[in-house]
Amino acid sequence: MKNTFNVRSDILPFSRPFFDHREEEAVLRVLRSGWITTGPETAAFEEEFRSMVGARYAAAVTSGTAGLYITLKSLGIGPGDEVIVPSLTWPATANVVETAGATTVFCDVDYDTVCATAETIAPKITGRTRAVIVVHFGGLACDLDPILDLAGNRNITVIEDAAHAAGAQYKGVPIGRPHGAVACFSMHPIKNITSAEGGMLTCHDGELYRRIGLHKFHGISRDAWKRYGGDDLPLYDLEFPALKFNLPDILSAIGRVQLSKLETSNRRRRELAEMYLEQFSGVSELDLPATGSCPDEHAWHLFPVKVNESSGLSRNEFMRRLLERNVRTGLHFLAVHTLKYYLEKYHVPDCKNAEKIGDRILSLPLFPGMSDSDVRYVCAAVMDCFGK
Protein backbone atom coordinates (compact mmCIF):
# COMPACT_ATOMS: atom_id res chain seq x y z
CA MET A 1 0.00 0.00 0.00
CA LYS A 2 1.39 3.43 -0.99
CA ASN A 3 2.21 5.85 1.83
CA THR A 4 0.37 9.20 1.71
CA PHE A 5 2.49 12.33 1.98
CA ASN A 6 1.04 14.68 4.60
CA VAL A 7 1.47 18.32 3.56
CA ARG A 8 2.37 20.58 6.48
CA SER A 9 -0.15 23.30 7.33
CA ASP A 10 2.35 26.19 7.30
CA ILE A 11 4.84 27.22 4.63
CA LEU A 12 8.48 26.51 5.35
CA PRO A 13 10.36 29.63 4.18
CA PHE A 14 13.49 29.47 2.11
CA SER A 15 15.31 31.61 4.67
CA ARG A 16 14.67 33.57 7.84
CA PRO A 17 16.95 35.97 9.77
CA PHE A 18 18.52 34.58 12.94
CA PHE A 19 17.24 37.28 15.33
CA ASP A 20 16.47 37.37 19.05
CA HIS A 21 16.22 39.98 21.82
CA ARG A 22 19.84 41.04 21.33
CA GLU A 23 19.18 42.71 17.97
CA GLU A 24 16.15 44.49 19.43
CA GLU A 25 18.19 45.76 22.37
CA ALA A 26 20.98 46.95 20.06
CA VAL A 27 18.55 48.93 17.91
CA LEU A 28 16.93 50.50 20.97
CA ARG A 29 20.35 51.45 22.33
CA VAL A 30 21.17 53.33 19.13
CA LEU A 31 17.75 54.99 18.90
CA ARG A 32 18.08 56.25 22.47
CA SER A 33 21.61 57.52 21.85
CA GLY A 34 20.33 60.22 19.50
CA TRP A 35 22.89 59.26 16.81
CA ILE A 36 21.58 56.84 14.17
CA THR A 37 23.67 57.56 11.07
CA THR A 38 27.29 56.47 10.56
CA GLY A 39 29.17 56.86 13.82
CA PRO A 40 30.62 54.83 16.70
CA GLU A 41 28.55 51.67 16.07
CA THR A 42 29.74 51.49 12.47
CA ALA A 43 33.34 52.09 13.50
CA ALA A 44 33.06 49.27 16.05
CA PHE A 45 31.41 46.97 13.49
CA GLU A 46 34.22 47.59 11.00
CA GLU A 47 36.87 46.89 13.63
CA GLU A 48 35.17 43.69 14.83
CA PHE A 49 34.73 42.41 11.28
CA ARG A 50 38.32 43.31 10.39
CA SER A 51 39.59 41.47 13.43
CA MET A 52 37.42 38.39 12.76
CA VAL A 53 38.81 37.80 9.26
CA GLY A 54 42.30 39.10 9.97
CA ALA A 55 42.21 41.92 7.42
CA ARG A 56 44.18 45.14 7.74
CA TYR A 57 41.20 47.33 6.86
CA ALA A 58 37.39 47.05 6.73
CA ALA A 59 34.79 49.49 5.41
CA ALA A 60 31.04 49.14 5.99
CA VAL A 61 28.80 50.12 3.06
CA THR A 62 25.12 50.05 2.14
CA SER A 63 25.20 46.71 0.25
CA GLY A 64 27.49 44.12 -1.26
CA THR A 65 26.67 45.61 -4.66
CA ALA A 66 27.79 49.03 -3.47
CA GLY A 67 30.99 47.42 -2.24
CA LEU A 68 31.78 45.93 -5.64
CA TYR A 69 31.00 49.22 -7.39
CA ILE A 70 33.14 51.24 -4.98
CA THR A 71 35.98 48.77 -5.46
CA LEU A 72 35.99 49.21 -9.23
CA LYS A 73 35.84 53.00 -8.92
CA SER A 74 38.62 53.00 -6.31
CA LEU A 75 40.81 50.93 -8.63
CA GLY A 76 40.21 53.41 -11.45
CA ILE A 77 38.45 50.84 -13.64
CA GLY A 78 36.22 52.36 -16.30
CA PRO A 79 35.78 52.88 -20.05
CA GLY A 80 38.22 50.89 -22.16
CA ASP A 81 38.82 48.31 -19.43
CA GLU A 82 37.56 44.73 -19.31
CA VAL A 83 36.53 42.85 -16.16
CA ILE A 84 36.06 39.07 -16.21
CA VAL A 85 32.98 37.86 -14.32
CA PRO A 86 31.59 34.32 -13.87
CA SER A 87 28.30 33.97 -15.70
CA LEU A 88 26.62 31.98 -12.92
CA THR A 89 26.07 34.71 -10.33
CA TRP A 90 23.56 37.36 -9.31
CA PRO A 91 23.35 40.12 -11.98
CA ALA A 92 24.90 42.65 -9.58
CA THR A 93 28.35 41.14 -10.12
CA ALA A 94 28.17 42.14 -13.78
CA ASN A 95 26.01 45.24 -13.32
CA VAL A 96 28.73 47.03 -11.35
CA VAL A 97 31.13 46.57 -14.26
CA GLU A 98 28.61 48.08 -16.68
CA THR A 99 27.74 51.01 -14.41
CA ALA A 100 31.45 51.75 -13.93
CA GLY A 101 31.67 52.11 -17.71
CA ALA A 102 33.87 49.05 -18.26
CA THR A 103 33.18 45.98 -20.42
CA THR A 104 31.90 42.75 -18.87
CA VAL A 105 33.60 39.57 -20.10
CA PHE A 106 31.78 36.42 -19.01
CA CYS A 107 33.63 33.21 -18.16
CA ASP A 108 32.20 29.76 -17.50
CA VAL A 109 32.14 27.96 -14.13
CA ASP A 110 32.87 24.46 -12.91
CA TYR A 111 29.69 22.34 -12.93
CA ASP A 112 30.24 20.84 -9.46
CA THR A 113 31.49 23.86 -7.48
CA VAL A 114 29.64 26.50 -9.53
CA CYS A 115 32.78 28.64 -9.21
CA ALA A 116 35.06 30.15 -11.84
CA THR A 117 38.45 28.48 -12.16
CA ALA A 118 41.81 29.46 -13.60
CA GLU A 119 40.95 27.24 -16.57
CA THR A 120 37.67 29.05 -17.29
CA ILE A 121 39.21 32.50 -16.74
CA ALA A 122 42.41 32.14 -18.79
CA PRO A 123 40.81 32.10 -22.29
CA LYS A 124 39.01 35.36 -21.50
CA ILE A 125 42.11 37.42 -20.71
CA THR A 126 43.07 40.11 -23.23
CA GLY A 127 45.34 43.12 -23.23
CA ARG A 128 42.45 45.20 -21.86
CA THR A 129 41.72 42.96 -18.84
CA ARG A 130 42.08 45.00 -15.65
CA ALA A 131 40.37 42.74 -13.11
CA VAL A 132 38.62 39.46 -12.51
CA ILE A 133 35.77 39.14 -10.02
CA VAL A 134 35.52 35.65 -8.50
CA VAL A 135 32.37 34.55 -6.66
CA HIS A 136 32.58 32.23 -3.65
CA PHE A 137 29.33 30.51 -4.56
CA GLY A 138 26.97 29.30 -1.84
CA GLY A 139 29.62 29.64 0.86
CA LEU A 140 32.25 27.49 -0.88
CA ALA A 141 35.50 29.30 -1.67
CA CYS A 142 36.87 29.30 -5.20
CA ASP A 143 40.21 27.57 -5.75
CA LEU A 144 42.04 30.88 -5.41
CA ASP A 145 45.73 30.02 -5.67
CA PRO A 146 45.73 29.15 -9.41
CA ILE A 147 43.57 32.20 -10.12
CA LEU A 148 45.90 34.48 -8.16
CA ASP A 149 48.93 33.04 -9.97
CA LEU A 150 47.25 33.52 -13.35
CA ALA A 151 46.26 37.10 -12.57
CA GLY A 152 49.49 38.06 -10.86
CA ASN A 153 51.56 37.05 -13.86
CA ARG A 154 49.54 39.48 -15.99
CA ASN A 155 49.11 42.37 -13.52
CA ILE A 156 45.38 41.71 -13.23
CA THR A 157 43.56 42.57 -9.98
CA VAL A 158 41.51 39.82 -8.29
CA ILE A 159 38.33 41.00 -6.54
CA GLU A 160 36.46 38.54 -4.34
CA ASP A 161 32.66 38.64 -4.41
CA ALA A 162 32.25 37.18 -0.93
CA ALA A 163 28.52 37.87 -0.63
CA HIS A 164 27.93 34.21 0.29
CA ALA A 165 31.13 33.67 2.24
CA ALA A 166 30.91 35.15 5.75
CA GLY A 167 32.76 32.61 7.89
CA ALA A 168 34.14 30.62 4.95
CA GLN A 169 37.82 29.75 4.62
CA TYR A 170 40.26 28.87 1.86
CA LYS A 171 43.01 26.47 2.93
CA GLY A 172 42.46 27.44 6.56
CA VAL A 173 42.57 31.21 5.89
CA PRO A 174 39.34 33.19 6.37
CA ILE A 175 37.74 34.65 3.27
CA GLY A 176 38.11 38.39 3.77
CA ARG A 177 41.73 38.43 4.91
CA PRO A 178 41.72 38.94 1.81
CA HIS A 179 43.45 36.74 -0.74
CA GLY A 180 42.75 39.09 -3.65
CA ALA A 181 42.93 42.90 -3.53
CA VAL A 182 39.48 43.31 -1.93
CA ALA A 183 36.77 41.02 -0.56
CA CYS A 184 33.17 42.30 -0.77
CA PHE A 185 30.58 40.85 1.63
CA SER A 186 26.80 41.23 1.58
CA MET A 187 24.61 41.59 4.66
CA HIS A 188 21.24 41.17 2.92
CA PRO A 189 18.54 39.52 5.10
CA ILE A 190 19.14 36.00 3.73
CA LYS A 191 22.93 36.11 4.25
CA ASN A 192 24.87 34.40 7.06
CA ILE A 193 25.22 37.84 8.69
CA THR A 194 22.56 40.49 8.12
CA SER A 195 22.30 44.13 9.09
CA ALA A 196 18.88 44.32 7.35
CA GLU A 197 20.76 45.68 4.33
CA GLY A 198 24.46 46.36 4.13
CA GLY A 199 27.87 45.22 3.03
CA MET A 200 31.49 45.11 4.16
CA LEU A 201 34.74 45.53 2.23
CA THR A 202 38.06 44.21 3.49
CA CYS A 203 41.48 44.93 2.01
CA HIS A 204 45.14 45.21 2.94
CA ASP A 205 46.28 48.23 0.87
CA GLY A 206 46.21 51.52 2.77
CA GLU A 207 45.87 53.79 -0.28
CA LEU A 208 43.09 51.64 -1.73
CA TYR A 209 41.30 51.76 1.64
CA ARG A 210 41.61 55.57 1.65
CA ARG A 211 40.03 55.78 -1.80
CA ILE A 212 37.27 53.38 -0.77
CA GLY A 213 36.49 55.72 2.11
CA LEU A 214 36.24 58.67 -0.26
CA HIS A 215 34.05 56.78 -2.74
CA LYS A 216 31.59 55.74 -0.05
CA PHE A 217 31.01 59.33 1.12
CA HIS A 218 30.81 61.91 -1.68
CA GLY A 219 34.60 62.05 -2.29
CA ILE A 220 34.89 64.18 0.84
CA SER A 221 38.15 64.20 2.79
CA ARG A 222 38.17 64.90 6.50
CA ASP A 223 41.86 65.77 6.27
CA ALA A 224 40.59 69.31 5.86
CA TRP A 225 39.96 69.28 9.61
CA LYS A 226 43.72 69.18 10.12
CA ARG A 227 44.54 71.62 7.33
CA TYR A 228 42.04 74.34 8.16
CA GLY A 229 41.55 74.52 11.85
CA GLY A 230 41.80 71.38 13.94
CA ASP A 231 39.55 68.51 14.93
CA ASP A 232 37.06 70.73 16.72
CA LEU A 233 35.72 72.30 13.51
CA PRO A 234 33.41 70.48 11.03
CA LEU A 235 35.52 71.32 7.96
CA TYR A 236 36.00 69.22 4.86
CA ASP A 237 37.39 69.20 1.33
CA LEU A 238 36.44 67.38 -1.88
CA GLU A 239 39.00 65.24 -3.71
CA PHE A 240 36.62 64.13 -6.50
CA PRO A 241 32.85 63.82 -6.99
CA ALA A 242 31.43 60.55 -5.69
CA LEU A 243 28.18 59.08 -4.40
CA LYS A 244 27.07 58.07 -0.90
CA PHE A 245 27.21 54.48 0.37
CA ASN A 246 27.87 54.75 4.13
CA LEU A 247 26.20 52.28 6.53
CA PRO A 248 24.24 53.93 9.40
CA ASP A 249 24.74 53.05 13.04
CA ILE A 250 21.24 51.65 13.47
CA LEU A 251 22.06 48.91 10.92
CA SER A 252 25.62 48.43 12.16
CA ALA A 253 24.25 47.68 15.63
CA ILE A 254 22.26 44.78 14.17
CA GLY A 255 25.32 43.65 12.24
CA ARG A 256 27.48 43.59 15.36
CA VAL A 257 25.07 41.24 17.13
CA GLN A 258 24.90 39.07 14.02
CA LEU A 259 28.69 38.94 13.84
CA SER A 260 28.84 37.64 17.42
CA LYS A 261 26.49 34.79 16.37
CA LEU A 262 28.29 33.85 13.16
CA GLU A 263 30.23 30.87 14.48
CA THR A 264 27.12 29.41 16.11
CA SER A 265 24.86 30.03 13.12
CA ASN A 266 27.37 28.63 10.63
CA ARG A 267 27.80 25.53 12.78
CA ARG A 268 24.05 24.98 12.61
CA ARG A 269 24.04 25.55 8.85
CA ARG A 270 26.74 22.89 8.54
CA GLU A 271 24.69 20.43 10.61
CA LEU A 272 21.63 21.00 8.42
CA ALA A 273 23.67 20.64 5.23
CA GLU A 274 25.13 17.36 6.47
CA MET A 275 21.61 16.09 7.15
CA TYR A 276 20.57 16.99 3.60
CA LEU A 277 23.65 15.31 2.15
CA GLU A 278 22.98 12.12 4.11
CA GLN A 279 19.27 12.02 3.23
CA PHE A 280 19.93 12.63 -0.48
CA SER A 281 22.83 10.24 -0.92
CA GLY A 282 21.85 7.85 -3.67
CA VAL A 283 19.03 10.06 -4.99
CA SER A 284 19.90 9.91 -8.66
CA GLU A 285 17.58 12.74 -9.69
CA LEU A 286 19.64 15.37 -7.86
CA ASP A 287 23.21 16.56 -8.36
CA LEU A 288 24.29 17.63 -4.86
CA PRO A 289 26.49 20.62 -3.96
CA ALA A 290 30.25 20.36 -3.67
CA THR A 291 31.36 20.22 -0.04
CA GLY A 292 34.99 21.36 -0.18
CA SER A 293 38.04 19.67 1.24
CA CYS A 294 37.39 20.52 4.91
CA PRO A 295 33.99 20.69 6.67
CA ASP A 296 34.89 23.84 8.60
CA GLU A 297 35.76 25.82 5.46
CA HIS A 298 32.29 25.83 3.87
CA ALA A 299 29.96 28.59 5.14
CA TRP A 300 26.84 26.85 3.73
CA HIS A 301 25.06 30.04 2.83
CA LEU A 302 23.00 27.97 0.39
CA PHE A 303 22.14 24.32 -0.16
CA PRO A 304 21.92 24.31 -3.97
CA VAL A 305 20.87 21.20 -5.88
CA LYS A 306 20.56 20.60 -9.60
CA VAL A 307 17.58 18.65 -10.91
CA ASN A 308 19.18 16.47 -13.56
CA GLU A 309 17.69 14.93 -16.68
CA SER A 310 16.98 11.57 -15.02
CA SER A 311 14.28 13.23 -12.86
CA GLY A 312 12.00 13.80 -15.84
CA LEU A 313 11.19 17.23 -14.35
CA SER A 314 12.22 20.72 -15.29
CA ARG A 315 13.63 22.86 -12.50
CA ASN A 316 10.60 25.13 -12.62
CA GLU A 317 8.15 22.22 -12.36
CA PHE A 318 10.12 20.80 -9.45
CA MET A 319 9.98 24.17 -7.65
CA ARG A 320 6.21 24.32 -8.27
CA ARG A 321 5.73 20.84 -6.82
CA LEU A 322 7.70 21.76 -3.70
CA LEU A 323 5.63 24.92 -3.27
CA GLU A 324 2.47 22.79 -3.48
CA ARG A 325 3.95 20.90 -0.53
CA ASN A 326 4.52 24.20 1.33
CA VAL A 327 8.29 24.33 0.78
CA ARG A 328 9.69 27.58 -0.59
CA THR A 329 12.90 27.46 -2.59
CA GLY A 330 15.41 29.95 -4.01
CA LEU A 331 16.74 30.40 -7.54
CA HIS A 332 20.51 30.86 -7.41
CA PHE A 333 21.08 31.66 -10.26
CA LEU A 334 20.24 32.05 -13.92
CA ALA A 335 23.23 32.48 -16.23
CA VAL A 336 23.69 36.25 -16.42
CA HIS A 337 24.73 36.22 -20.07
CA THR A 338 21.30 34.77 -20.98
CA LEU A 339 19.40 37.73 -19.44
CA LYS A 340 17.96 40.26 -21.88
CA TYR A 341 20.45 43.13 -21.49
CA TYR A 342 23.56 40.97 -21.59
CA LEU A 343 22.22 38.57 -24.22
CA GLU A 344 21.57 41.44 -26.63
CA LYS A 345 24.85 43.22 -25.89
CA TYR A 346 27.42 40.40 -25.73
CA HIS A 347 26.09 37.17 -27.36
CA VAL A 348 28.28 34.83 -25.26
CA PRO A 349 28.58 31.38 -26.93
CA ASP A 350 30.91 29.48 -24.61
CA CYS A 351 29.54 29.38 -21.06
CA LYS A 352 27.80 26.03 -21.43
CA ASN A 353 28.17 24.89 -17.81
CA ALA A 354 26.63 28.15 -16.62
CA GLU A 355 23.70 27.70 -18.99
CA LYS A 356 23.17 24.09 -17.91
CA ILE A 357 23.36 24.98 -14.24
CA GLY A 358 21.07 27.98 -14.75
CA ASP A 359 18.43 25.67 -16.21
CA ARG A 360 18.67 23.11 -13.40
CA ILE A 361 19.68 24.74 -10.13
CA LEU A 362 17.57 25.71 -7.11
CA SER A 363 18.28 26.21 -3.41
CA LEU A 364 16.48 24.28 -0.68
CA PRO A 365 15.60 25.93 2.66
CA LEU A 366 18.65 26.44 4.87
CA PHE A 367 18.77 28.79 7.85
CA PRO A 368 19.85 28.42 11.51
CA GLY A 369 16.29 28.43 12.85
CA MET A 370 15.37 25.26 10.94
CA SER A 371 14.73 22.16 13.01
CA ASP A 372 15.87 18.64 12.19
CA SER A 373 12.26 17.79 11.48
CA ASP A 374 12.10 20.66 8.96
CA VAL A 375 14.96 19.07 7.04
CA ARG A 376 13.32 15.66 7.16
CA TYR A 377 10.11 17.23 5.86
CA VAL A 378 11.92 18.88 2.93
CA CYS A 379 13.61 15.59 2.07
CA ALA A 380 10.28 13.74 2.19
CA ALA A 381 8.67 16.42 0.02
CA VAL A 382 11.48 16.12 -2.52
CA MET A 383 11.04 12.35 -2.69
CA ASP A 384 7.28 12.75 -3.05
CA CYS A 385 7.86 15.14 -5.96
CA PHE A 386 9.82 12.36 -7.65
CA GLY A 387 7.08 9.82 -6.92
CA LYS A 388 9.19 7.97 -4.37
Solvent accessible surface area in square Angstrom, and as a share of the most:
residue,aa,sasa,rsa
1,M,243,1.09
2,K,167,0.71
3,N,137,0.70
4,T,115,0.67
5,F,45,0.19
6,N,122,0.63
7,V,78,0.45
8,R,54,0.20
9,S,117,0.76
10,D,76,0.39
11,I,73,0.37
12,L,5,0.03
13,P,29,0.18
14,F,33,0.14
15,S,25,0.16
16,R,126,0.46
17,P,54,0.34
18,F,66,0.27
19,F,97,0.40
20,D,46,0.24
21,H,110,0.49
22,R,103,0.38
23,E,7,0.03
24,E,117,0.53
25,E,97,0.43
26,A,2,0.01
27,V,34,0.19
28,L,74,0.37
29,R,119,0.43
30,V,4,0.02
31,L,88,0.44
32,R,189,0.69
33,S,76,0.49
34,G,68,0.65
35,W,134,0.47
36,I,89,0.45
37,T,64,0.37
38,T,45,0.26
39,G,18,0.18
40,P,98,0.62
41,E,20,0.09
42,T,2,0.01
43,A,59,0.46
44,A,29,0.22
45,F,0,0.00
46,E,30,0.13
47,E,88,0.40
48,E,61,0.27
49,F,1,0.00
50,R,67,0.24
51,S,67,0.43
52,M,70,0.31
53,V,3,0.01
54,G,36,0.35
55,A,2,0.02
56,R,155,0.57
57,Y,60,0.23
58,A,5,0.04
59,A,3,0.02
60,A,0,0.00
61,V,0,0.00
62,T,51,0.30
63,S,31,0.20
64,G,10,0.10
65,T,59,0.35
66,A,7,0.05
67,G,0,0.00
68,L,7,0.03
69,Y,42,0.16
70,I,1,0.00
71,T,0,0.00
72,L,0,0.00
73,K,69,0.29
74,S,7,0.04
75,L,41,0.21
76,G,53,0.51
77,I,4,0.02
78,G,9,0.09
79,P,116,0.73
80,G,46,0.45
81,D,24,0.12
82,E,17,0.08
83,V,0,0.00
84,I,0,0.00
85,V,0,0.00
86,P,2,0.01
87,S,0,0.00
88,L,1,0.01
89,T,2,0.01
90,W,155,0.55
91,P,30,0.19
92,A,13,0.10
93,T,2,0.01
94,A,0,0.00
95,N,62,0.32
96,V,4,0.02
97,V,0,0.00
98,E,30,0.13
99,T,97,0.56
100,A,8,0.06
101,G,36,0.34
102,A,7,0.05
103,T,40,0.23
104,T,2,0.01
105,V,28,0.16
106,F,4,0.02
107,C,0,0.00
108,D,21,0.11
109,V,0,0.00
110,D,49,0.26
111,Y,45,0.17
112,D,89,0.46
113,T,43,0.25
114,V,6,0.03
115,C,4,0.03
116,A,1,0.01
117,T,30,0.18
118,A,14,0.11
119,E,132,0.59
120,T,30,0.18
121,I,3,0.01
122,A,44,0.34
123,P,105,0.66
124,K,33,0.14
125,I,38,0.19
126,T,72,0.42
127,G,89,0.86
128,R,124,0.45
129,T,12,0.07
130,R,90,0.33
131,A,0,0.00
132,V,3,0.01
133,I,0,0.00
134,V,0,0.00
135,V,8,0.05
136,H,0,0.00
137,F,6,0.02
138,G,2,0.02
139,G,0,0.00
140,L,20,0.10
141,A,16,0.12
142,C,1,0.01
143,D,76,0.39
144,L,0,0.00
145,D,56,0.29
146,P,52,0.33
147,I,1,0.00
148,L,48,0.24
149,D,93,0.48
150,L,25,0.13
151,A,4,0.03
152,G,56,0.54
153,N,123,0.63
154,R,122,0.44
155,N,144,0.74
156,I,16,0.08
157,T,37,0.22
158,V,6,0.04
159,I,0,0.00
160,E,0,0.00
161,D,9,0.05
162,A,0,0.00
163,A,23,0.18
164,H,14,0.06
165,A,0,0.00
166,A,9,0.07
167,G,30,0.29
168,A,1,0.01
169,Q,55,0.24
170,Y,18,0.07
171,K,133,0.56
172,G,49,0.47
173,V,48,0.27
174,P,29,0.18
175,I,1,0.00
176,G,0,0.00
177,R,101,0.37
178,P,10,0.06
179,H,42,0.19
180,G,5,0.05
181,A,25,0.19
182,V,0,0.00
183,A,0,0.00
184,C,2,0.01
185,F,4,0.02
186,S,15,0.09
187,M,2,0.01
188,H,69,0.31
189,P,45,0.28
190,I,44,0.22
191,K,30,0.13
192,N,10,0.05
193,I,1,0.01
194,T,2,0.01
195,S,0,0.00
196,A,40,0.31
197,E,86,0.39
198,G,1,0.01
199,G,0,0.00
200,M,0,0.00
201,L,2,0.01
202,T,0,0.00
203,C,2,0.01
204,H,74,0.33
205,D,66,0.34
206,G,33,0.32
207,E,90,0.41
208,L,16,0.08
209,Y,73,0.28
210,R,95,0.35
211,R,72,0.26
212,I,1,0.01
213,G,29,0.28
214,L,9,0.04
215,H,16,0.07
216,K,27,0.11
217,F,58,0.24
218,H,63,0.28
219,G,0,0.00
220,I,35,0.18
221,S,7,0.04
222,R,114,0.42
223,D,65,0.34
224,A,0,0.00
225,W,71,0.25
226,K,149,0.63
227,R,132,0.48
228,Y,130,0.50
229,G,42,0.40
230,G,27,0.26
231,D,103,0.53
232,D,119,0.62
233,L,77,0.38
234,P,103,0.65
235,L,59,0.30
236,Y,131,0.50
237,D,51,0.27
238,L,99,0.49
239,E,83,0.37
240,F,41,0.17
241,P,118,0.74
242,A,23,0.18
243,L,109,0.54
244,K,107,0.46
245,F,38,0.16
246,N,15,0.08
247,L,1,0.01
248,P,35,0.22
249,D,1,0.01
250,I,41,0.21
251,L,40,0.20
252,S,0,0.00
253,A,0,0.00
254,I,20,0.10
255,G,0,0.00
256,R,69,0.25
257,V,22,0.13
258,Q,7,0.03
259,L,18,0.09
260,S,88,0.57
261,K,9,0.04
262,L,8,0.04
263,E,130,0.58
264,T,73,0.43
265,S,3,0.02
266,N,13,0.07
267,R,104,0.38
268,R,57,0.21
269,R,7,0.03
270,R,48,0.17
271,E,74,0.33
272,L,0,0.00
273,A,0,0.00
274,E,89,0.40
275,M,39,0.17
276,Y,0,0.00
277,L,37,0.18
278,E,130,0.58
279,Q,88,0.39
280,F,2,0.01
281,S,77,0.50
282,G,82,0.79
283,V,13,0.08
284,S,73,0.47
285,E,18,0.08
286,L,9,0.05
287,D,44,0.23
288,L,54,0.27
289,P,13,0.08
290,A,27,0.21
291,T,62,0.36
292,G,40,0.39
293,S,113,0.73
294,C,50,0.30
295,P,86,0.54
296,D,82,0.43
297,E,24,0.11
298,H,9,0.04
299,A,1,0.01
300,W,8,0.03
301,H,5,0.02
302,L,2,0.01
303,F,0,0.00
304,P,12,0.07
305,V,0,0.00
306,K,7,0.03
307,V,0,0.00
308,N,22,0.11
309,E,108,0.48
310,S,80,0.52
311,S,19,0.13
312,G,70,0.67
313,L,20,0.10
314,S,59,0.38
315,R,14,0.05
316,N,76,0.39
317,E,59,0.27
318,F,0,0.00
319,M,41,0.18
320,R,140,0.51
321,R,75,0.27
322,L,0,0.00
323,L,83,0.41
324,E,123,0.55
325,R,42,0.15
326,N,29,0.15
327,V,1,0.00
328,R,110,0.40
329,T,27,0.15
330,G,9,0.08
331,L,65,0.32
332,H,19,0.08
333,F,13,0.06
334,L,71,0.35
335,A,3,0.02
336,V,0,0.00
337,H,3,0.01
338,T,59,0.34
339,L,53,0.26
340,K,151,0.64
341,Y,113,0.43
342,Y,9,0.03
343,L,85,0.42
344,E,103,0.46
345,K,104,0.44
346,Y,49,0.19
347,H,126,0.56
348,V,23,0.13
349,P,96,0.60
350,D,73,0.38
351,C,0,0.00
352,K,125,0.53
353,N,53,0.27
354,A,0,0.00
355,E,50,0.22
356,K,92,0.39
357,I,0,0.00
358,G,3,0.03
359,D,95,0.49
360,R,48,0.17
361,I,1,0.00
362,L,0,0.00
363,S,0,0.00
364,L,0,0.00
365,P,0,0.00
366,L,5,0.02
367,F,2,0.01
368,P,14,0.08
369,G,54,0.51
370,M,4,0.02
371,S,46,0.30
372,D,57,0.30
373,S,61,0.39
374,D,22,0.11
375,V,0,0.00
376,R,125,0.46
377,Y,32,0.12
378,V,0,0.00
379,C,6,0.03
380,A,43,0.34
381,A,0,0.00
382,V,0,0.00
383,M,52,0.23
384,D,37,0.19
385,C,1,0.01
386,F,29,0.12
387,G,61,0.59
388,K,125,0.53
